[in-house]
Amino acid sequence: MTQASQHHDIPAICHRFDMQGEVIQHRPYGNGHINDTFLIQSTTAATYILQRINQHVFKQPLSVMSNIERVLGHWQQVLQAQNTHAAHRKCPQLLPARDGKAYIIDAAGNVWRMFHYIDGTRTIDVIETPEQAFLAAKAFGQFQQYLAALPTHHLAETIPGFHHTRNRFQALIHAIDADTHGRADEVRPEIAFVLARESDTGQLLDLQANGELPERVTHNDTKINNVLFDAESGEPLCVVDLDTVMPGLVAYDFGDMVRTAATTVIEDEPDVRRVDIRMDLFAALARGYLSSAGDSLSHNERHSLAFGGKLITLEQGIRFLTDYLQGDRYYKTRYAQHNLDRTRNQFALVRAIEANLPEMERIVTTSLGLTRKFDFHHKVHKELEALQ
């Protein structure tokens, strides 16, 4: 039993939700690093997921829950309107508390929520093949399509300025000027790298301000392990982990997929000579995302996707560099130069993306013409052949 479960009376918390039966077993679940998550089994054989929202990360937990309620309500309405088969497996479902709310607050002020467990599923932590990349991106594209008609003004910005790259740039400038830990001199090449790309930080923001890119409901954590796959067929069912869902641009979601899934190494690999963009995985991501979201996106949005990969990678590198200059206050580190290694890794990936950006844009354009009503029951590898 984890330290988190030792501090909470899990059965008593579960009893405040409208679950079937009584708790007979509970255990920590998953490998997430933010919220406390437990798998709950009841006397009726029903299974649930119980979570305590981390209020150090999400300082507005009730706004987080309000966003999730609105998103899931709209998502479920779309599935019902489409007469979707097994809709209960294709959208997460909150279990209401006994007072009718979507959450409970315990005596210590912790906010808890409960989901129905979706059985017969599996997750993947690291993309290894183009097929996996295709299917994960297809799931996130489907998520975007389901929510295309949901007005963004219904949602709170739960992490203000999350992808405001121009503000991230300014925060770096402040950290350089303050140089509180005397590290600025050793990172002059990295600082020069960012300064040379200052104009990139505002490109999408300016297009949005001019009305050329619409604000959408975005997921903002588009890693492959946030996709549930059917354990038997391998079909992507739905995306989960909706805490960061809020208004944004589709290029942010697609860009973070590129940053995390289409690279040759993990983001803290210190040998930058090993960092490169995997174009086969990028092509699969573009093909999968556009197969489900393509018809709901504007011309400008589709055109922004490849650049989104560069922008979000640059943004993440800026955040690592800022944290390094400020003494490693935000990201957990295992050694003294961990954030600096991460910075150099991300900037090497930016260089690789820049070298391949024209081809990436061509792939997006080509993929759009091939993405019309993709049927999962066709062989996925056949669909991917078009990318070769």
Backbone torsions as a table, in degrees:
resi	resn	phi	psi	omega
1	MET	NA	135.1	-177.8
2	THR	-77.2	165.2	176.8
3	GLN	-59.1	-35.1	-179.0
4	ALA	-61.5	-44.5	-177.8
5	SER	-72.0	-25.9	178.4
6	GLN	-66.7	-26.0	-175.8
7	HIS	-91.8	-2.2	-175.9
8	HIS	-132.4	142.4	175.8
9	ASP	-86.8	87.9	-173.1
10	ILE	-60.3	-47.1	178.4
11	PRO	-58.1	-39.5	-179.8
12	ALA	-66.4	-38.8	177.8
13	ILE	-65.4	-44.7	179.2
14	CYS	-60.5	-35.8	-177.9
15	HIS	-62.3	-21.5	179.9
16	ARG	-81.7	-6.3	174.5
17	PHE	-100.4	158.8	-176.0
18	ASP	-83.8	55.3	-178.7
19	MET	-88.2	158.8	179.0
20	GLN	-85.0	131.7	176.3
21	GLY	75.0	-165.8	179.5
22	GLU	-114.8	159.7	180.0
23	VAL	-71.8	126.2	174.7
24	ILE	-110.8	-19.5	178.9
25	GLN	-158.0	142.1	172.8
26	HIS	-144.9	145.4	-179.9
27	ARG	-153.2	153.7	175.4
28	PRO	-58.2	147.6	-173.1
29	TYR	-138.2	139.5	174.5
30	GLY	80.0	-177.6	-177.6
31	ASN	-123.4	24.0	178.4
32	GLY	-68.6	151.7	-176.3
33	HIS	-110.8	4.0	-175.1
34	ILE	-107.0	-66.7	-177.4
35	ASN	-90.6	158.2	170.3
36	ASP	-85.4	123.9	-173.7
37	THR	-125.5	135.5	-178.1
38	PHE	-132.8	142.0	171.6
39	LEU	-92.3	125.0	-175.1
40	ILE	-112.8	127.3	174.8
41	GLN	-115.0	135.5	-175.4
42	SER	-111.2	170.6	-180.0
43	THR	-66.8	-15.3	179.2
44	THR	-95.5	7.3	-178.0
45	ALA	74.9	4.0	174.3
46	ALA	-74.2	146.5	-178.6
47	THR	-124.6	140.9	-176.3
48	TYR	-136.0	162.9	171.7
49	ILE	-112.9	121.3	177.6
50	LEU	-108.0	134.4	-179.8
51	GLN	-134.9	140.5	169.2
52	ARG	-103.3	122.8	-178.6
53	ILE	-72.4	132.3	177.8
54	ASN	-76.1	106.6	-174.6
55	GLN	-83.7	-4.0	170.3
56	HIS	-76.7	-34.2	177.9
57	VAL	-86.5	-47.2	-178.7
58	PHE	-106.2	93.8	-172.9
59	LYS	-77.7	-9.0	175.9
60	GLN	-121.8	67.7	-173.3
61	PRO	-61.7	-31.5	179.2
62	LEU	-72.6	-30.7	173.4
63	SER	-68.8	-38.1	174.5
64	VAL	-57.6	-47.0	-178.6
65	MET	-67.3	-38.4	177.4
66	SER	-60.9	-44.0	177.3
67	ASN	-59.5	-46.4	-177.6
68	ILE	-62.8	-42.9	178.7
69	GLU	-59.3	-47.2	-178.1
70	ARG	-64.6	-43.7	-178.3
71	VAL	-64.4	-47.4	-178.8
72	LEU	-66.8	-37.7	177.7
73	GLY	-61.3	-44.7	178.8
74	HIS	-66.7	-44.6	-179.4
75	TRP	-57.6	-46.8	-179.3
76	GLN	-65.8	-35.0	177.0
77	GLN	-64.4	-39.7	178.4
78	VAL	-63.5	-44.7	179.6
79	LEU	-62.3	-40.7	178.6
80	GLN	-64.8	-42.4	-179.9
81	ALA	-63.9	-29.8	179.8
82	GLN	-89.4	1.3	-176.7
83	ASN	50.7	46.1	-175.9
84	THR	-66.8	130.3	177.6
85	HIS	-67.7	137.2	178.3
86	ALA	52.4	47.2	-176.3
87	ALA	-60.5	-27.4	-178.7
88	HIS	-66.3	-17.1	177.9
89	ARG	-97.5	-3.8	-174.8
90	LYS	-113.7	14.7	175.0
91	CYS	-159.3	129.3	175.9
92	PRO	-58.4	146.3	-179.3
93	GLN	-127.0	120.8	175.4
94	LEU	-73.6	144.1	171.9
95	LEU	-98.7	123.2	-177.2
96	PRO	-69.7	154.3	171.1
97	ALA	-74.1	166.3	-177.5
98	ARG	-66.3	-19.5	176.5
99	ASP	-90.2	4.9	176.0
100	GLY	93.2	-11.3	178.6
101	LYS	-78.1	168.4	-179.2
102	ALA	-90.3	6.7	-176.4
103	TYR	-157.2	168.2	170.0
104	ILE	-129.3	156.0	175.7
105	ILE	-118.7	122.8	-177.6
106	ASP	-83.2	179.7	-174.6
107	ALA	-62.5	-25.6	-179.7
108	ALA	-88.8	0.0	179.9
109	GLY	90.8	4.8	177.8
110	ASN	-73.2	140.3	177.9
111	VAL	-101.1	126.1	-177.8
112	TRP	-121.3	148.6	171.8
113	ARG	-138.7	161.4	-178.6
114	MET	-133.3	136.5	176.4
115	PHE	-116.3	150.6	166.4
116	HIS	-66.2	137.4	177.6
117	TYR	-77.6	132.2	176.9
118	ILE	-94.9	107.7	-173.9
119	ASP	-83.0	167.6	178.3
120	GLY	67.5	33.4	-178.7
121	THR	-124.2	166.1	174.4
122	ARG	-145.8	162.1	175.7
123	THR	-123.5	163.0	178.7
124	ILE	-125.2	129.9	-177.0
125	ASP	-86.4	-35.0	-176.8
126	VAL	-134.0	127.0	176.7
127	ILE	-70.1	128.4	-179.0
128	GLU	-117.8	-21.7	-175.2
129	THR	-133.1	155.9	174.8
130	PRO	-58.3	-33.5	179.2
131	GLU	-61.7	-44.6	178.1
132	GLN	-62.5	-42.3	178.8
133	ALA	-62.0	-43.3	178.8
134	PHE	-58.2	-49.1	-175.0
135	LEU	-69.5	-39.1	178.2
136	ALA	-64.1	-45.2	179.2
137	ALA	-65.3	-35.3	176.5
138	LYS	-60.3	-40.5	179.4
139	ALA	-64.8	-43.3	179.2
140	PHE	-69.9	-32.7	174.6
141	GLY	-66.6	-38.1	177.1
142	GLN	-64.6	-41.4	175.8
143	PHE	-56.1	-44.8	179.4
144	GLN	-63.5	-41.3	-179.4
145	GLN	-65.9	-42.2	178.8
146	TYR	-57.6	-34.8	-172.6
147	LEU	-103.1	9.4	-174.9
148	ALA	-60.6	-30.1	-176.9
149	ALA	-95.5	1.7	180.0
150	LEU	-82.6	118.6	-179.5
151	PRO	-62.1	133.7	-177.2
152	THR	-70.7	-22.9	-179.2
153	HIS	-69.0	-9.7	175.0
154	HIS	-76.4	-13.2	-173.3
155	LEU	-111.0	146.9	176.2
156	ALA	-86.3	153.1	171.9
157	GLU	-89.8	91.9	-169.8
158	THR	-72.3	-24.2	172.2
159	ILE	-125.6	91.8	-174.5
160	PRO	-55.8	134.3	177.0
161	GLY	67.2	26.1	-173.6
162	PHE	-55.0	-46.5	179.4
163	HIS	-117.2	32.6	176.4
164	HIS	-85.0	86.4	-169.7
165	THR	-64.0	-31.8	177.4
166	ARG	-63.4	-39.5	176.6
167	ASN	-67.7	-35.8	176.1
168	ARG	-62.1	-38.7	177.3
169	PHE	-63.2	-45.3	-179.4
170	GLN	-64.8	-36.5	177.0
171	ALA	-62.7	-37.1	176.6
172	LEU	-64.7	-43.6	179.4
173	ILE	-59.4	-42.2	177.9
174	HIS	-62.6	-40.7	-180.0
175	ALA	-66.5	-36.4	177.5
176	ILE	-65.4	-46.5	-178.3
177	ASP	-63.8	-40.3	-178.9
178	ALA	-73.7	-40.8	179.6
179	ASP	41.9	54.1	-172.7
180	THR	-64.1	-22.3	-177.6
181	HIS	-116.8	14.7	175.0
182	GLY	61.5	36.3	-176.5
183	ARG	-108.1	-5.2	-172.5
184	ALA	-62.3	-39.6	-176.8
185	ASP	-62.0	-34.6	-177.5
186	GLU	-77.2	-11.2	-177.5
187	VAL	-117.5	27.4	179.2
188	ARG	-59.1	-40.0	177.1
189	PRO	-62.1	-38.0	179.5
190	GLU	-69.3	-39.0	177.2
191	ILE	-63.0	-43.9	178.5
192	ALA	-61.6	-37.4	178.5
193	PHE	-58.9	-45.4	-179.5
194	VAL	-69.3	-45.1	-178.4
195	LEU	-58.4	-34.7	179.9
196	ALA	-69.3	-15.2	-177.0
197	ARG	-118.3	21.4	-179.8
198	GLU	-55.7	-39.9	-177.6
199	SER	-62.9	-27.8	178.6
200	ASP	-63.9	-31.5	-171.0
201	THR	-66.4	-22.2	-177.6
202	GLY	-109.1	2.6	-173.1
203	GLN	-60.6	-52.2	-177.7
204	LEU	-72.4	-35.0	177.5
205	LEU	-61.6	-40.9	179.0
206	ASP	-67.0	-40.2	177.4
207	LEU	-63.6	-39.6	177.3
208	GLN	-64.4	-45.5	-179.3
209	ALA	-62.2	-31.1	179.9
210	ASN	-86.1	2.6	179.2
211	GLY	79.4	12.3	-178.0
212	GLU	-90.0	-15.6	173.2
213	LEU	-127.3	121.6	-178.5
214	PRO	-77.6	146.4	172.9
215	GLU	-75.7	134.9	-178.1
216	ARG	-125.1	169.8	168.1
217	VAL	-82.1	117.5	-176.0
218	THR	-120.5	154.9	-175.4
219	HIS	-81.0	-45.6	175.2
220	ASN	72.3	12.5	172.2
221	ASP	-151.5	64.2	-168.0
222	THR	-88.7	55.5	174.1
223	LYS	-89.5	152.4	-175.1
224	ILE	-63.0	-28.4	-178.9
225	ASN	-75.4	2.5	171.3
226	ASN	-99.3	17.0	174.2
227	VAL	-113.8	130.6	173.2
228	LEU	-93.4	128.8	177.5
229	PHE	-109.5	144.8	172.6
230	ASP	-64.9	128.8	-173.8
231	ALA	-65.7	-28.1	-177.7
232	GLU	-90.5	-53.9	-173.9
233	SER	-85.3	-23.1	-174.6
234	GLY	82.1	0.7	179.7
235	GLU	-67.4	135.9	174.0
236	PRO	-69.5	129.1	-177.7
237	LEU	-94.5	-55.5	-178.0
238	CYS	-163.5	166.4	173.3
239	VAL	-97.7	152.8	-179.3
240	VAL	-129.1	-172.0	-179.3
241	ASP	60.7	73.7	-171.1
242	LEU	-99.4	14.5	-175.6
243	ASP	-62.9	-30.5	-177.5
244	THR	-97.1	10.2	177.0
245	VAL	-66.3	125.7	-179.3
246	MET	-168.8	177.1	179.6
247	PRO	-64.2	142.6	179.8
248	GLY	-173.5	-163.0	178.7
249	LEU	-114.9	145.5	-178.6
250	VAL	-62.4	-28.6	179.1
251	ALA	-62.8	-27.0	177.7
252	TYR	-67.3	-46.1	179.8
253	ASP	-65.2	-48.7	-179.8
254	PHE	-64.9	-39.2	-179.2
255	GLY	-61.8	-39.2	179.2
256	ASP	-71.6	-28.7	171.8
257	MET	-63.0	-44.4	179.0
258	VAL	-61.6	-46.4	-177.3
259	ARG	-60.5	-40.6	-173.9
260	THR	-94.7	-23.1	-171.4
261	ALA	-112.9	-20.8	-174.6
262	ALA	-109.0	27.5	179.0
263	THR	-110.2	159.0	-176.5
264	THR	-81.6	-19.5	-176.3
265	VAL	-142.4	167.1	177.2
266	ILE	-72.5	165.2	-168.0
267	GLU	-72.8	-10.8	176.8
268	ASP	-112.0	20.0	172.3
269	GLU	-63.2	119.6	-174.8
270	PRO	-77.2	-20.5	-178.4
271	ASP	-88.0	96.8	-174.4
272	VAL	-67.4	-14.5	176.7
273	ARG	-66.3	-19.5	-179.7
274	ARG	-89.9	-6.8	-175.8
275	VAL	-84.6	127.0	176.8
276	ASP	-157.2	167.2	175.0
277	ILE	-93.3	130.2	175.9
278	ARG	-88.8	105.4	-174.5
279	MET	-69.6	-27.5	176.5
280	ASP	-65.7	-38.6	178.3
281	LEU	-73.4	-37.3	176.5
282	PHE	-60.5	-45.6	-179.5
283	ALA	-60.4	-40.2	178.9
284	ALA	-66.5	-39.1	177.2
285	LEU	-62.1	-46.6	179.9
286	ALA	-62.2	-43.9	-179.3
287	ARG	-63.4	-45.2	-178.8
288	GLY	-67.5	-44.9	-177.4
289	TYR	-63.9	-45.2	-177.8
290	LEU	-73.2	-22.5	178.4
291	SER	-64.0	-26.3	-178.8
292	SER	-113.6	-32.9	-177.1
293	ALA	-100.4	-13.1	-169.7
294	GLY	-53.0	-45.4	-176.1
295	ASP	-69.4	-19.7	-178.8
296	SER	-91.2	-4.9	-175.6
297	LEU	-100.1	146.1	175.7
298	SER	-77.8	167.8	177.5
299	HIS	-58.1	-45.2	-178.5
300	ASN	-65.0	-36.9	178.1
301	GLU	-63.9	-45.0	179.1
302	ARG	-62.3	-39.1	-179.3
303	HIS	-67.7	-23.3	-176.8
304	SER	-85.8	-10.1	-170.2
305	LEU	-63.4	-49.0	-177.9
306	ALA	-63.3	-43.4	177.4
307	PHE	-62.4	-32.0	177.3
308	GLY	-57.2	-35.0	177.2
309	GLY	-62.4	-42.0	177.5
310	LYS	-67.2	-46.3	-173.9
311	LEU	-63.2	-47.7	-176.8
312	ILE	-68.9	-33.3	175.3
313	THR	-66.6	-43.5	176.2
314	LEU	-61.3	-45.1	179.5
315	GLU	-58.7	-44.2	-179.3
316	GLN	-65.9	-38.9	175.4
317	GLY	-62.0	-40.2	176.4
318	ILE	-60.9	-41.6	-179.7
319	ARG	-65.9	-41.7	176.8
320	PHE	-62.6	-42.9	-178.8
321	LEU	-66.1	-42.1	177.2
322	THR	-59.4	-44.5	-179.2
323	ASP	-65.9	-37.1	177.7
324	TYR	-62.3	-44.7	-179.5
325	LEU	-65.8	-28.4	-177.8
326	GLN	-92.0	6.4	175.9
327	GLY	91.0	25.9	174.4
328	ASP	60.1	54.2	-176.9
329	ARG	-87.5	-26.5	-170.8
330	TYR	-101.3	-54.8	-176.2
331	TYR	-88.1	140.1	174.7
332	LYS	-68.0	136.5	-179.8
333	THR	-126.5	151.4	-179.8
334	ARG	-104.8	-14.2	179.4
335	TYR	-156.1	170.7	-167.6
336	ALA	-59.1	-38.7	-175.4
337	GLN	-106.8	23.4	-176.5
338	HIS	-59.0	-48.6	179.9
339	ASN	-66.2	-30.7	177.3
340	LEU	-70.1	-40.0	175.5
341	ASP	-62.1	-41.2	177.6
342	ARG	-62.2	-42.7	179.2
343	THR	-58.4	-51.3	-177.4
344	ARG	-63.7	-36.1	176.6
345	ASN	-60.4	-49.9	-177.9
346	GLN	-66.8	-36.7	178.7
347	PHE	-69.7	-33.0	174.7
348	ALA	-65.0	-37.2	177.5
349	LEU	-68.7	-37.1	175.0
350	VAL	-58.4	-45.6	178.9
351	ARG	-59.3	-41.9	-180.0
352	ALA	-64.7	-40.0	178.3
353	ILE	-65.7	-43.8	178.8
354	GLU	-57.4	-41.0	-179.1
355	ALA	-66.6	-25.0	-176.0
356	ASN	-111.5	5.4	-172.5
357	LEU	-60.1	-42.8	177.4
358	PRO	-58.3	-41.3	178.7
359	GLU	-68.5	-37.1	177.4
360	MET	-62.8	-41.5	178.0
361	GLU	-65.7	-37.3	177.6
362	ARG	-64.5	-40.9	179.8
363	ILE	-61.7	-43.1	178.8
364	VAL	-61.3	-46.2	-179.7
365	THR	-62.3	-44.2	179.3
366	THR	-66.0	-41.5	-177.5
367	SER	-63.0	-35.1	-178.0
368	LEU	-59.3	-39.4	-179.5
369	GLY	-70.3	-14.3	-177.8
370	LEU	-101.7	-2.1	-171.4
371	THR	-107.4	85.6	177.1
372	ARG	-133.6	110.6	175.9
373	LYS	52.0	56.7	178.5
374	PHE	-61.7	131.9	179.2
375	ASP	-104.3	117.0	-177.5
376	PHE	-58.0	-30.7	-173.7
377	HIS	-74.2	-7.6	165.2
378	HIS	-73.1	155.7	178.3
379	LYS	-65.9	124.0	-177.7
380	VAL	-61.9	-38.8	-178.1
381	HIS	-64.7	-27.2	175.9
382	LYS	-67.0	-41.5	178.1
383	GLU	-63.8	-35.7	-177.1
384	LEU	-73.2	-18.7	-179.2
385	GLU	-60.6	-29.2	180.0
386	ALA	-64.6	-17.3	-178.5
387	LEU	-85.9	-15.4	-173.1
388	GLN	-73.2	NA	NA
